[in-house]
Amino acid sequence: MGVGDDTVSFDGFEVDMELKNFFGAYLRGGVPVGESFYPYAVIGYSKGKFEISAFDESVSESESDFSFGVGADFSVAESVKINLEYMNYIDKDGGELSGFAIGIAKSF
């Protein structure tokens, strides 16, 4: 689940921003700490297309950037893990796309 739209106030005017599409490739590496905790770091590359709308006009722009973050996997059962992660995907030209993620994985 994610959030792709936002409305911000700029000099007293409301501006709508929408994330049209987003993709990336990432590598993660870490070291297990005990049997149930795996902290890691992430690096990679992200690309997204954004649309900015105000006064019935729209402008689209694509941005790409080096991405980085940190996270951890927590084993809660033999075949179930919970994942917490923070990523800074794009930070360019005064705009930033970053956030936290929570995931669950089940092994079969």
Secondary structure as GFF3:
##gff-version 3
##sequence-region A 1 108
A	DSSP	beta_strand	5	10	.	.	.	ID=ss1
A	DSSP	beta_strand	13	30	.	.	.	ID=ss2
A	DSSP	beta_strand	37	54	.	.	.	ID=ss3
A	DSSP	beta_strand	57	77	.	.	.	ID=ss4
A	DSSP	beta_strand	80	92	.	.	.	ID=ss5
A	DSSP	beta_strand	95	106	.	.	.	ID=ss6
###
